[in-house]
Amino acid sequence: MNKTSIIRNKSRDFAIRIIRLYQYLCKEKKEYIISKQLLRAGTSIGANVNEALCGISKKDFLAKIYISYKEAAECNYWLDLLYETGYLNSNEYKSINKDCKELLSILSSITKTIRQQINT
């Protein structure tokens, strides 16, 4: 399996987790503001990955993958806030934040590889 199919699958799985977390936070914790920001950023990662895979050039691909990376970084911020304000307990936070960090790492790796290919 190559990096693009890995990132496509992982970003989709992450989006599903984010949607479920959003539902939980709204229903159980009555938190609507930060969770909505998290929902938007978390589902945007996969949407931008899919757009990147349809890119017409390596530069187009890189631009969309970089947007995915920035959205993952934003997710990391919202998850930290939810944890630090008590909306997520330690186990909930560690589980989903691990997935977020993994996406950041993969997206960073893809970005570096494509930049090197463009510059050579």
N, CA, C and O of each residue as an XYZ file, in Angstrom:
480
protein
N       0.847     -1.177      0.000
C       0.000      0.000      0.000
C       0.893      1.242      0.000
O       1.825      1.330      0.800
N       0.620      2.195     -0.883
C       1.442      3.397     -0.947
C       0.928      4.479     -0.006
O      -0.145      4.353      0.584
N       1.720      5.554      0.123
C       1.380      6.623      1.072
C       0.043      7.276      0.754
O      -0.693      7.653      1.666
N      -0.283      7.416     -0.535
C      -1.531      8.095     -0.864
C      -2.741      7.286     -0.442
O      -3.724      7.856      0.032
N      -2.697      5.966     -0.602
C      -3.847      5.173     -0.152
C      -3.888      5.087      1.371
O      -4.965      5.014      1.962
N      -2.719      5.095      2.004
C      -2.682      5.105      3.471
C      -3.308      6.395      3.989
O      -4.153      6.359      4.883
N      -2.900      7.528      3.436
C      -3.425      8.803      3.912
C      -4.906      8.944      3.576
O      -5.663      9.522      4.356
N      -5.320      8.433      2.445
C      -6.754      8.482      2.103
C      -7.563      7.702      3.140
O      -8.568      8.202      3.646
N      -7.135      6.495      3.454
C      -7.868      5.666      4.414
C      -7.810      6.234      5.825
O      -8.825      6.282      6.519
N      -6.636      6.661      6.248
C      -6.486      7.183      7.614
C      -7.248      8.495      7.804
O      -7.830      8.726      8.864
N      -7.246      9.343      6.793
C      -7.971     10.609      6.926
C      -9.484     10.380      6.937
O     -10.215     11.102      7.615
N      -9.947      9.397      6.203
C     -11.382      9.058      6.219
C     -11.766      8.476      7.578
O     -12.775      8.870      8.163
N     -10.969      7.545      8.074
C     -11.236      6.957      9.390
C     -11.216      8.024     10.481
O     -12.026      7.994     11.407
N     -10.279      8.967     10.361
C     -10.191     10.053     11.338
C     -11.445     10.931     11.270
O     -11.981     11.328     12.305
N     -11.906     11.229     10.074
C     -13.115     12.036      9.908
C     -14.315     11.371     10.582
O     -15.130     12.036     11.222
N     -14.409     10.067     10.431
C     -15.511      9.331     11.071
C     -15.401      9.441     12.584
O     -16.408      9.651     13.260
N     -14.197      9.304     13.127
C     -13.988      9.456     14.579
C     -14.353     10.865     15.031
O     -14.956     11.046     16.089
N     -13.987     11.853     14.234
C     -14.280     13.245     14.574
C     -15.792     13.487     14.570
O     -16.311     14.168     15.455
N     -16.489     12.943     13.596
C     -17.948     13.088     13.533
C     -18.581     12.465     14.775
O     -19.472     13.054     15.388
N     -18.121     11.284     15.136
C     -18.664     10.633     16.337
C     -18.320     11.412     17.609
O     -19.143     11.513     18.519
N     -17.120     11.956     17.670
C     -16.735     12.772     18.819
C     -17.608     14.023     18.887
O     -18.046     14.411     19.970
N     -17.860     14.649     17.759
C     -18.724     15.825     17.702
C     -20.122     15.483     18.241
O     -20.685     16.224     19.047
N     -20.663     14.367     17.791
C     -21.981     13.946     18.269
C     -21.980     13.736     19.780
O     -22.905     14.162     20.472
N     -20.946     13.084     20.287
C     -20.806     12.840     21.723
C     -20.705     14.160     22.496
O     -21.387     14.350     23.503
N     -19.855     15.062     22.021
C     -19.660     16.329     22.731
C     -20.940     17.157     22.767
O     -21.233     17.806     23.771
N     -21.696     17.139     21.684
C     -22.959     17.881     21.661
C     -24.003     17.235     22.563
O     -24.659     17.912     23.354
N     -24.149     15.933     22.438
C     -25.202     15.226     23.174
C     -24.890     15.096     24.662
O     -25.736     15.402     25.503
N     -23.694     14.648     24.987
C     -23.351     14.329     26.374
C     -22.768     15.507     27.147
O     -23.054     15.673     28.333
N     -21.963     16.314     26.490
C     -21.249     17.398     27.182
C     -21.861     18.771     26.930
O     -21.480     19.756     27.562
N     -22.811     18.825     26.003
C     -23.463     20.091     25.639
C     -22.443     21.157     25.212
O     -22.588     22.338     25.527
N     -21.422     20.714     24.496
C     -20.378     21.603     23.981
C     -20.593     21.730     22.479
O     -20.575     20.731     21.760
N     -20.797     22.955     22.004
C     -21.173     23.153     20.608
C     -20.185     24.002     19.804
O     -20.155     23.903     18.578
N     -19.397     24.814     20.452
C     -18.562     25.772     19.736
C     -17.234     25.144     19.288
O     -16.948     25.075     18.093
N     -16.437     24.691     20.244
C     -15.131     24.101     19.905
C     -15.332     22.820     19.091
O     -14.587     22.551     18.149
N     -16.333     22.045     19.462
C     -16.575     20.792     18.743
C     -16.944     21.043     17.285
O     -16.605     20.236     16.420
N     -17.627     22.138     17.000
C     -17.971     22.472     15.608
C     -16.710     22.843     14.826
O     -16.568     22.482     13.658
N     -15.804     23.563     15.476
C     -14.526     23.898     14.835
C     -13.735     22.622     14.546
O     -13.158     22.465     13.470
N     -13.718     21.717     15.519
C     -13.033     20.436     15.354
C     -13.658     19.633     14.221
O     -12.944     19.034     13.417
N     -14.972     19.618     14.154
C     -15.683     18.894     13.093
C     -15.276     19.416     11.720
O     -14.994     18.632     10.814
N     -15.244     20.720     11.567
C     -14.890     21.303     10.270
C     -13.457     20.967      9.868
O     -13.195     20.558      8.737
N     -12.536     21.145     10.811
C     -11.129     20.869     10.499
C     -10.892     19.378     10.277
O     -10.182     18.988      9.350
N     -11.486     18.550     11.128
C     -11.257     17.106     11.068
C     -11.796     16.436      9.821
O     -11.212     15.472      9.327
N     -12.908     16.943      9.310
C     -13.457     16.365      8.077
C     -12.814     16.975      6.838
O     -12.857     16.387      5.757
N     -12.224     18.145      6.997
C     -11.554     18.814      5.878
C     -10.263     18.115      5.465
O      -9.855     18.194      4.307
N      -9.626     17.436      6.404
C      -8.361     16.748      6.084
C      -8.566     15.788      4.925
O      -7.872     15.873      3.912
N      -9.503     14.887      5.073
C      -9.763     13.886      4.033
C     -10.289     14.487      2.747
O      -9.959     14.017      1.658
N     -11.111     15.530      2.866
C     -11.642     16.183      1.666
C     -10.492     16.758      0.835
O     -10.480     16.637     -0.390
N      -9.535     17.379      1.509
C      -8.388     17.946      0.791
C      -7.445     16.877      0.264
O      -6.835     17.054     -0.790
N      -7.319     15.771      0.984
C      -6.525     14.650      0.472
C      -7.142     14.142     -0.826
O      -6.428     13.907     -1.801
N      -8.449     13.973     -0.845
C      -9.114     13.492     -2.060
C      -8.960     14.484     -3.203
O      -8.761     14.083     -4.350
N      -9.049     15.779     -2.899
C      -8.808     16.777     -3.937
C      -7.378     16.687     -4.452
O      -7.137     16.793     -5.655
N      -6.434     16.492     -3.544
C      -5.024     16.388     -3.937
C      -4.816     15.224     -4.898
O      -4.073     15.342     -5.872
N      -5.460     14.122     -4.626
C      -5.300     12.939     -5.471
C      -5.861     13.154     -6.872
O      -5.541     12.405     -7.794
N      -6.692     14.169     -7.029
C      -7.224     14.523     -8.348
C      -6.487     15.717     -8.945
O      -6.908     16.266     -9.963
N      -5.397     16.114     -8.319
C      -4.636     17.278     -8.776
C      -4.098     17.101    -10.181
O      -3.839     15.986    -10.634
N      -3.936     18.235    -10.863
C      -3.469     18.179    -12.253
C      -1.950     18.273    -12.369
O      -1.384     18.076    -13.444
N      -1.302     18.575    -11.252
C       0.159     18.658    -11.265
C       0.678     18.349     -9.862
O      -0.086     18.278     -8.899
N       1.993     18.169     -9.771
C       2.584     17.932     -8.447
C       2.425     19.156     -7.553
O       2.244     19.025     -6.342
N       2.494     20.331     -8.141
C       2.319     21.552     -7.351
C       0.888     21.653     -6.820
O       0.677     22.066     -5.680
N      -0.072     21.287     -7.625
C      -1.476     21.274     -7.203
C      -1.661     20.251     -6.081
O      -2.306     20.533     -5.071
N      -1.092     19.067     -6.271
C      -1.144     18.014     -5.252
C      -0.535     18.520     -3.942
O      -1.127     18.362     -2.875
N       0.643     19.126     -4.029
C       1.337     19.632     -2.850
C       0.497     20.683     -2.120
O       0.418     20.666     -0.891
N      -0.117     21.576     -2.851
C      -0.925     22.635     -2.231
C      -2.072     22.043     -1.414
O      -2.328     22.486     -0.295
N      -2.754     21.055     -1.960
C      -3.889     20.444     -1.251
C      -3.419     19.594     -0.074
O      -4.057     19.585      0.979
N      -2.328     18.891     -0.245
C      -1.791     18.095      0.869
C      -1.353     19.015      2.001
O      -1.530     18.693      3.176
N      -0.786     20.150      1.645
C      -0.365     21.097      2.684
C      -1.576     21.671      3.425
O      -1.514     21.891      4.635
N      -2.664     21.912      2.713
C      -3.903     22.352      3.377
C      -4.369     21.271      4.350
O      -4.791     21.584      5.463
N      -4.297     20.008      3.945
C      -4.653     18.900      4.837
C      -3.789     18.907      6.085
O      -4.277     18.690      7.194
N      -2.496     19.161      5.893
C      -1.573     19.235      7.024
C      -1.983     20.350      7.988
O      -1.996     20.151      9.202
N      -2.315     21.518      7.446
C      -2.719     22.643      8.287
C      -4.025     22.348      9.024
O      -4.191     22.760     10.172
N      -4.940     21.649      8.386
C      -6.197     21.277      9.035
C      -5.943     20.284     10.177
O      -6.587     20.354     11.224
N      -5.017     19.379      9.967
C      -4.655     18.428     11.031
C      -4.021     19.165     12.208
O      -4.284     18.831     13.364
N      -3.191     20.159     11.921
C      -2.592     20.963     12.989
C      -3.683     21.717     13.750
O      -3.613     21.851     14.972
N      -4.671     22.198     13.040
C      -5.798     22.877     13.696
C      -6.565     21.903     14.584
O      -6.954     22.250     15.699
N      -6.782     20.695     14.092
C      -7.448     19.664     14.905
C      -6.691     19.435     16.202
O      -7.286     19.331     17.274
N      -5.388     19.359     16.092
C      -4.559     19.153     17.268
C      -4.806     20.257     18.297
O      -4.892     19.983     19.495
N      -4.918     21.483     17.838
C      -5.195     22.622     18.714
C      -6.554     22.466     19.410
O      -6.651     22.629     20.626
N      -7.602     22.151     18.639
C      -8.942     22.014     19.220
C      -8.996     20.839     20.192
O      -9.644     20.929     21.234
N      -8.333     19.757     19.867
C      -8.301     18.605     20.789
C      -7.612     18.978     22.100
O      -8.074     18.605     23.178
N      -6.504     19.716     22.000
C      -5.821     20.179     23.216
C      -6.758     21.027     24.074
O      -6.826     20.847     25.290
N      -7.476     21.948     23.441
C      -8.407     22.792     24.190
C      -9.517     21.978     24.851
O      -9.866     22.215     26.008
N     -10.059     21.034     24.121
C     -11.131     20.198     24.692
C     -10.625     19.402     25.886
O     -11.347     19.218     26.865
N      -9.399     18.936     25.806
C      -8.817     18.190     26.921
C      -8.532     19.110     28.109
O      -8.882     18.804     29.249
N      -7.901     20.222     27.821
C      -7.493     21.128     28.891
C      -8.666     21.803     29.593
O      -8.515     22.310     30.705
N      -9.837     21.815     28.951
C     -11.026     22.386     29.585
C     -11.958     21.323     30.158
O     -13.050     21.637     30.631
N     -11.521     20.062     30.113
C     -12.270     18.991     30.752
C     -13.381     18.359     29.931
O     -14.132     17.533     30.450
N     -13.502     18.724     28.673
C     -14.529     18.093     27.830
C     -14.114     16.693     27.382
O     -14.965     15.853     27.092
N     -12.809     16.445     27.326
C     -12.296     15.110     27.021
C     -11.465     14.638     28.202
O     -10.660     15.389     28.753
N     -11.672     13.376     28.584
C     -10.815     12.831     29.631
C      -9.498     12.361     29.015
O      -9.331     12.380     27.796
N      -8.584     11.946     29.855
C      -7.242     11.582     29.400
C      -7.263     10.471     28.359
O      -6.573     10.573     27.345
N      -8.035      9.414     28.583
C      -8.083      8.299     27.633
C      -8.687      8.711     26.301
O      -8.178      8.336     25.245
N      -9.766      9.480     26.342
C     -10.396      9.952     25.106
C      -9.404     10.807     24.306
O      -9.230     10.627     23.101
N      -8.777     11.720     25.001
C      -7.827     12.629     24.362
C      -6.638     11.872     23.760
O      -6.291     12.081     22.597
N      -6.028     11.009     24.542
C      -4.840     10.289     24.070
C      -5.154      9.456     22.833
O      -4.350      9.393     21.903
N      -6.313      8.822     22.821
C      -6.691      7.959     21.706
C      -6.819      8.747     20.398
O      -6.200      8.395     19.393
N      -7.610      9.792     20.416
C      -7.832     10.528     19.164
C      -6.653     11.420     18.816
O      -6.376     11.643     17.638
N      -5.954     11.934     19.820
C      -4.790     12.768     19.542
C      -3.666     11.949     18.913
O      -2.906     12.467     18.095
N      -3.555     10.690     19.284
C      -2.573      9.793     18.667
C      -2.836      9.695     17.161
O      -1.907      9.761     16.355
N      -4.103      9.540     16.793
C      -4.461      9.477     15.371
C      -4.156     10.794     14.664
O      -3.683     10.801     13.528
N      -4.427     11.893     15.335
C      -4.162     13.209     14.759
C      -2.668     13.399     14.520
O      -2.265     13.866     13.454
N      -1.850     13.043     15.496
C      -0.392     13.165     15.365
C       0.129     12.275     14.236
O       1.044     12.656     13.505
N      -0.463     11.089     14.101
C      -0.061     10.183     13.025
C      -0.364     10.807     11.658
O       0.455     10.734     10.742
N      -1.543     11.418     11.529
C      -1.879     12.104     10.274
C      -0.893     13.233      9.998
O      -0.424     13.389      8.871
N      -0.583     14.010     11.010
C       0.394     15.091     10.843
C       1.736     14.558     10.345
O       2.357     15.150      9.462
N       2.167     13.466     10.903
C       3.449     12.869     10.512
C       3.420     12.389      9.059
O       4.351     12.651      8.299
N       2.365     11.697      8.681
C       2.254     11.187      7.306
C       2.167     12.345      6.315
O       2.840     12.339      5.285
N       1.339     13.331      6.630
C       1.176     14.474      5.734
C       2.478     15.264      5.610
O       2.808     15.754      4.530
N       3.207     15.387      6.698
C       4.500     16.056      6.661
C       5.473     15.302      5.759
O       6.197     15.910      4.970
N       5.486     13.993      5.878
C       6.361     13.154      5.057
C       6.012     13.290      3.573
O       6.903     13.420      2.733
N       4.733     13.262      3.256
C       4.306     13.403      1.860
C       4.719     14.774      1.330
O       5.225     14.894      0.214
N       4.498     15.799      2.140
C       4.855     17.157      1.736
C       6.341     17.275      1.434
O       6.724     17.851      0.416
N       7.180     16.733      2.311
C       8.628     16.797      2.094
C       9.035     16.058      0.826
O       9.850     16.552      0.047
N       8.474     14.888      0.624
C       8.801     14.082     -0.560
C       8.424     14.809     -1.844
O       9.218     14.867     -2.783
N       7.230     15.357     -1.887
C       6.777     16.046     -3.101
C       7.599     17.311     -3.342
O       7.933     17.616     -4.487
N       7.930     18.051     -2.284
C       8.783     19.239     -2.446
C      10.125     18.869     -3.063
O      10.627     19.563     -3.947
N      10.703     17.764     -2.583
C      11.987     17.304     -3.132
C      11.844     16.937     -4.607
O      12.721     17.254     -5.412
N      10.748     16.272     -4.966
C      10.521     15.891     -6.356
C      10.356     17.118     -7.252
O      10.843     17.143     -8.382
N       9.673     18.119     -6.742
C       9.452     19.343     -7.532
C      10.773     20.094     -7.721
O      11.023     20.660     -8.785
N      11.609     20.096     -6.693
C      12.861     20.861     -6.745
C      14.003     20.152     -7.459
O      15.078     20.731     -7.610
N      13.801     18.923     -7.898
C      14.873     18.229     -8.620
C      14.585     18.107    -10.088
O      15.392     17.548    -10.831
